[in-house]
Amino acid sequence: MENNVIRIIGVPIDLGSGRRGVDMGPSAIRNAGLNERLERLGWDVEDFGNIEVPIPETREIKDERLKYLPEIVQVNEQLQLMVSGAMKEGVIPLVLGGDHSLGIGSLAGLASEGRPFGLIWFDTHGDYNSLDTTDSGNIHGMPLAVANGIGAQELTSIGGTKKKIREENTVIIGAREIDIQERKMLHQSKITVFTMRDIDQQGMQEVVAQSIKIAAQGTEGIHVSFDLDVIDPEEAPGVGTPVVGGITYREAHLAMELLADSGCISSMDMVEVNPILDNRNKTAELAVGLICSAFGKRIF
């Protein structure tokens, strides 16, 4: 990037999930000392506050297959503009969630700049559902599919282009709970998926090395979208959709440290922190630590 600046954008959204609480995620992450710790690493931090998001109690669900669709579209349109603006100015957008439906706006903002980017998506889930495959109607299970041009037109058209990602430069790391239809669709795509079995067999170092190679090939940077539920609930209890058997604390930090070493990170999301389910802000503090590792914090 042209400047040594990180621009923080909060998206206190829980409209895309089936459980309340992740709307408080950006505040919890800030409260864990994010801005100060990034500044100690030598970054100039611009905190642009939070995008205004309506709360579910003030809205009516009009379609059970796409819950809160108009509201989620509105929020992601705002986020798209803010991420695009940051990229235009040569600063790094760091988006704090909130549920993972915000990934729609993040990726749309990056794509609207026209510069090729790779994507590494840390997540327990595939987030590759659509109107035709969803069981829950929760849009936080759809952002990766939407970014690949699959889903409701209201979502895929955000940012003006239909397809936001290059499949061949997109990697999922840490998957361990993928719906049957998602699995079929991902197999039909060129997206690379490293499951927990791959991490167990190959080790996180090798998985991340392969992921960086895939995401960086022919691109000008890598967007990292990190869902805290990829980490085992023992280490990250404050997430909306916990699944046992996730990556460890050290595996998560190693992944971020290796990405920092690559020098390829051009933007980042940190999502799905739910303080209601957390233990003394443990998950938010972990989120801050991982962000700092991604942006250069070293053990020695």
C-alpha positions as CSV (number, residue, x, y, z in Angstrom):
1,M,0.0,0.0,0.0
2,E,1.1,3.6,-0.6
3,N,0.6,4.7,3.0
4,N,1.3,3.2,6.4
5,V,-2.3,3.7,7.3
6,I,-5.0,1.2,8.5
7,R,-8.6,2.5,8.3
8,I,-10.9,0.8,10.7
9,I,-14.6,0.4,9.6
10,G,-17.1,-1.0,12.1
11,V,-20.1,-2.9,10.9
12,P,-22.3,-3.7,13.9
13,I,-24.6,-6.1,11.9
14,D,-26.3,-9.2,13.2
15,L,-29.1,-9.2,10.6
16,G,-27.4,-11.9,8.6
17,S,-27.1,-14.4,11.5
18,G,-29.6,-16.4,13.4
19,R,-28.4,-15.3,16.8
20,R,-28.2,-11.8,18.4
21,G,-25.1,-10.3,19.8
22,V,-22.5,-10.0,17.0
23,D,-23.6,-6.4,16.5
24,M,-21.6,-5.6,19.6
25,G,-18.5,-7.2,18.1
26,P,-16.8,-4.0,16.8
27,S,-17.2,-2.3,20.2
28,A,-15.7,-5.4,22.0
29,I,-12.7,-5.5,19.6
30,R,-12.0,-1.8,20.1
31,N,-12.4,-2.2,23.8
32,A,-9.7,-4.9,23.7
33,G,-7.2,-2.2,22.7
34,L,-7.1,-2.6,18.9
35,N,-6.2,1.0,17.9
36,E,-3.6,1.4,20.6
37,R,-1.9,-1.9,19.8
38,L,-1.7,-1.2,16.1
39,E,-0.3,2.2,16.8
40,R,2.4,0.6,18.9
41,L,3.4,-1.5,15.9
42,G,4.0,1.7,14.0
43,W,0.7,2.0,12.0
44,D,-1.2,5.2,11.6
45,V,-4.8,4.3,12.6
46,E,-7.9,6.1,11.2
47,D,-11.0,4.9,13.0
48,F,-14.0,5.8,10.8
49,G,-16.5,4.6,13.5
50,N,-19.4,2.3,12.6
51,I,-21.8,2.1,9.7
52,E,-25.3,2.7,10.9
53,V,-27.2,-0.6,11.0
54,P,-30.9,-1.1,11.9
55,I,-31.7,-3.6,14.6
56,P,-33.9,-6.6,13.9
57,E,-36.6,-5.5,16.3
58,T,-37.3,-2.5,14.1
59,R,-37.6,-4.5,10.9
60,E,-39.9,-7.1,9.5
61,I,-38.7,-10.3,7.7
62,K,-40.3,-10.2,4.3
63,D,-38.7,-13.4,2.9
64,E,-37.7,-16.3,5.2
65,R,-35.2,-17.5,2.5
66,L,-33.4,-14.2,2.6
67,K,-33.9,-12.7,6.0
68,Y,-33.6,-8.9,6.2
69,L,-32.5,-8.7,2.6
70,P,-33.2,-5.0,2.0
71,E,-31.4,-3.9,5.2
72,I,-28.4,-6.1,4.5
73,V,-28.2,-4.7,1.0
74,Q,-28.3,-1.2,2.3
75,V,-25.5,-1.8,4.8
76,N,-23.3,-3.5,2.3
77,E,-23.8,-0.8,-0.2
78,Q,-22.4,1.7,2.4
79,L,-19.5,-0.7,3.2
80,Q,-18.7,-1.1,-0.5
81,L,-18.3,2.6,-0.9
82,M,-16.1,2.9,2.3
83,V,-13.8,0.1,1.3
84,S,-13.5,1.4,-2.2
85,G,-12.7,4.8,-0.8
86,A,-9.9,3.4,1.4
87,M,-8.4,1.5,-1.5
88,K,-8.5,4.7,-3.7
89,E,-6.5,6.5,-1.0
90,G,-4.0,3.8,-0.7
91,V,-4.8,2.8,2.9
92,I,-5.7,-0.6,4.3
93,P,-9.3,-1.1,5.1
94,L,-9.8,-3.2,8.3
95,V,-13.5,-4.2,8.7
96,L,-14.8,-5.2,12.1
97,G,-18.0,-7.3,12.4
98,G,-20.6,-8.1,13.0
99,D,-21.7,-11.2,11.1
100,H,-20.0,-12.4,7.9
101,S,-22.7,-11.0,5.6
102,L,-20.5,-7.9,5.6
103,G,-18.1,-9.8,3.4
104,I,-20.5,-9.0,0.5
105,G,-19.7,-5.3,0.9
106,S,-16.0,-5.7,1.6
107,L,-15.4,-7.8,-1.5
108,A,-17.6,-5.6,-3.6
109,G,-15.6,-2.5,-2.5
110,L,-12.3,-4.2,-3.4
111,A,-13.6,-5.4,-6.8
112,S,-14.9,-2.0,-7.8
113,E,-11.4,-0.7,-7.8
114,G,-10.5,-3.1,-10.7
115,R,-7.2,-4.3,-9.2
116,P,-6.9,-8.1,-9.1
117,F,-6.8,-9.5,-5.5
118,G,-6.6,-12.9,-3.9
119,L,-8.8,-14.0,-1.1
120,I,-8.1,-16.2,1.9
121,W,-11.3,-17.0,3.8
122,F,-10.7,-18.5,7.3
123,D,-14.0,-20.1,8.3
124,T,-15.6,-23.2,9.8
125,H,-18.3,-22.9,7.1
126,G,-18.3,-22.6,3.4
127,D,-20.5,-19.5,3.3
128,Y,-21.4,-20.7,-0.2
129,N,-25.2,-21.0,0.2
130,S,-27.7,-19.2,-1.9
131,L,-31.4,-18.6,-2.2
132,D,-31.8,-22.1,-3.7
133,T,-29.7,-24.0,-1.1
134,T,-30.1,-22.3,2.3
135,D,-32.0,-24.0,5.1
136,S,-31.9,-21.1,7.5
137,G,-32.3,-18.0,5.2
138,N,-29.4,-16.4,7.1
139,I,-27.4,-14.3,4.7
140,H,-24.1,-14.7,6.7
141,G,-24.0,-18.2,5.1
142,M,-23.9,-16.7,1.6
143,P,-21.2,-14.0,1.2
144,L,-18.6,-16.1,-0.7
145,A,-21.3,-17.4,-3.1
146,V,-22.6,-13.9,-3.6
147,A,-19.0,-12.6,-4.3
148,N,-18.8,-15.3,-7.0
149,G,-22.0,-14.1,-8.7
150,I,-24.3,-16.7,-7.1
151,G,-27.4,-15.7,-5.4
152,A,-30.1,-13.0,-5.3
153,Q,-29.5,-10.2,-7.8
154,E,-30.0,-7.6,-5.1
155,L,-26.8,-8.9,-3.4
156,T,-24.7,-9.9,-6.4
157,S,-25.2,-6.5,-8.0
158,I,-23.7,-4.5,-5.1
159,G,-20.8,-2.5,-6.4
160,G,-21.9,-2.7,-10.0
161,T,-20.2,-5.9,-11.1
162,K,-21.6,-9.4,-10.8
163,K,-18.5,-11.4,-10.0
164,K,-16.2,-10.0,-7.3
165,I,-13.6,-12.7,-6.9
166,R,-11.3,-14.9,-9.0
167,E,-12.1,-18.5,-8.1
168,E,-8.6,-19.6,-8.9
169,N,-7.2,-17.1,-6.4
170,T,-9.6,-17.9,-3.6
171,V,-8.9,-20.2,-0.7
172,I,-11.0,-21.4,2.3
173,I,-8.9,-22.5,5.4
174,G,-10.3,-24.4,8.3
175,A,-13.6,-25.7,7.0
176,R,-15.2,-28.4,9.1
177,E,-19.0,-27.9,8.6
178,I,-20.1,-27.6,5.0
179,D,-23.7,-28.2,3.9
180,I,-24.3,-30.9,1.2
181,Q,-25.3,-28.5,-1.5
182,E,-22.4,-26.1,-0.6
183,R,-20.0,-29.0,-1.0
184,K,-21.3,-29.8,-4.5
185,M,-21.1,-26.2,-5.6
186,L,-17.6,-25.7,-4.2
187,H,-16.4,-28.9,-5.9
188,Q,-17.7,-27.5,-9.2
189,S,-15.8,-24.2,-8.7
190,K,-12.1,-23.5,-8.9
191,I,-12.0,-22.4,-5.2
192,T,-9.4,-24.3,-3.1
193,V,-10.7,-25.6,0.2
194,F,-8.4,-26.7,3.0
195,T,-10.4,-28.6,5.6
196,M,-9.4,-29.3,9.2
197,R,-8.2,-32.7,8.0
198,D,-5.8,-31.0,5.6
199,I,-4.5,-28.9,8.4
200,D,-4.1,-32.0,10.6
201,Q,-2.3,-33.9,7.9
202,Q,-0.1,-31.1,6.4
203,G,0.2,-28.7,9.3
204,M,-0.8,-25.0,9.3
205,Q,2.5,-23.8,7.9
206,E,2.2,-25.8,4.7
207,V,-1.5,-25.0,4.3
208,V,-0.9,-21.3,4.6
209,A,2.2,-21.4,2.3
210,Q,0.1,-23.1,-0.4
211,S,-2.8,-20.6,0.2
212,I,-0.5,-17.6,-0.2
213,K,0.9,-19.0,-3.4
214,I,-2.6,-19.6,-4.8
215,A,-4.0,-16.2,-3.7
216,A,-1.0,-14.2,-4.7
217,Q,-0.6,-15.6,-8.2
218,G,-1.2,-12.8,-10.7
219,T,-2.8,-10.5,-8.0
220,E,-1.9,-7.2,-6.4
221,G,-2.7,-8.2,-2.8
222,I,-4.6,-10.6,-0.6
223,H,-7.8,-9.9,1.3
224,V,-8.0,-11.9,4.5
225,S,-11.5,-12.5,5.8
226,F,-11.3,-14.1,9.3
227,D,-14.4,-15.6,11.0
228,L,-13.5,-16.3,14.6
229,D,-15.6,-19.5,14.5
230,V,-12.7,-21.2,12.6
231,I,-10.9,-21.4,16.0
232,D,-11.9,-24.1,18.5
233,P,-14.6,-22.9,20.9
234,E,-12.3,-23.6,23.9
235,E,-10.2,-20.7,22.7
236,A,-12.9,-18.6,21.1
237,P,-16.2,-19.1,23.0
238,G,-17.7,-15.8,21.9
239,V,-18.9,-16.7,18.4
240,G,-22.4,-17.2,17.0
241,T,-22.0,-20.6,15.4
242,P,-19.3,-22.5,17.4
243,V,-18.2,-26.0,16.1
244,V,-15.9,-28.2,18.1
245,G,-12.6,-29.3,16.5
246,G,-11.3,-25.9,15.2
247,I,-7.8,-24.6,14.8
248,T,-5.8,-23.8,17.9
249,Y,-4.7,-20.5,19.3
250,R,-1.1,-21.0,18.0
251,E,-2.2,-22.3,14.6
252,A,-4.3,-19.1,14.2
253,H,-1.4,-16.8,15.1
254,L,1.0,-18.8,13.0
255,A,-1.3,-18.3,10.0
256,M,-1.4,-14.5,10.6
257,E,2.4,-14.3,11.1
258,L,3.1,-16.2,7.9
259,L,0.7,-13.8,6.0
260,A,2.4,-10.8,7.6
261,D,5.8,-12.2,6.5
262,S,4.5,-12.5,2.9
263,G,3.8,-8.8,2.7
264,C,0.7,-9.5,0.7
265,I,-2.2,-8.4,3.0
266,S,-4.0,-5.5,1.4
267,S,-7.2,-5.6,3.4
268,M,-8.9,-7.6,6.1
269,D,-12.2,-8.5,7.8
270,M,-12.5,-9.8,11.4
271,V,-16.0,-11.0,12.0
272,E,-18.5,-12.9,14.2
273,V,-17.3,-11.8,17.7
274,N,-20.3,-12.2,20.0
275,P,-19.7,-10.7,23.4
276,I,-23.0,-12.1,24.8
277,L,-21.5,-15.6,24.5
278,D,-18.0,-14.6,25.4
279,N,-16.0,-15.1,28.6
280,R,-14.5,-11.7,29.8
281,N,-14.0,-10.5,26.3
282,K,-11.6,-13.4,25.6
283,T,-12.6,-13.8,22.0
284,A,-12.4,-10.1,21.2
285,E,-8.9,-10.0,22.8
286,L,-7.9,-12.9,20.6
287,A,-9.3,-11.1,17.6
288,V,-7.1,-8.1,18.4
289,G,-4.0,-10.4,18.8
290,L,-4.6,-12.0,15.5
291,I,-5.0,-8.6,13.7
292,C,-1.8,-7.5,15.3
293,S,0.0,-10.7,14.1
294,A,-1.3,-10.1,10.6
295,F,0.1,-6.6,10.7
296,G,3.6,-7.3,11.9
297,K,3.7,-8.2,15.6
298,R,6.5,-10.6,16.2
299,I,7.3,-12.8,19.2
300,F,11.0,-11.9,19.0
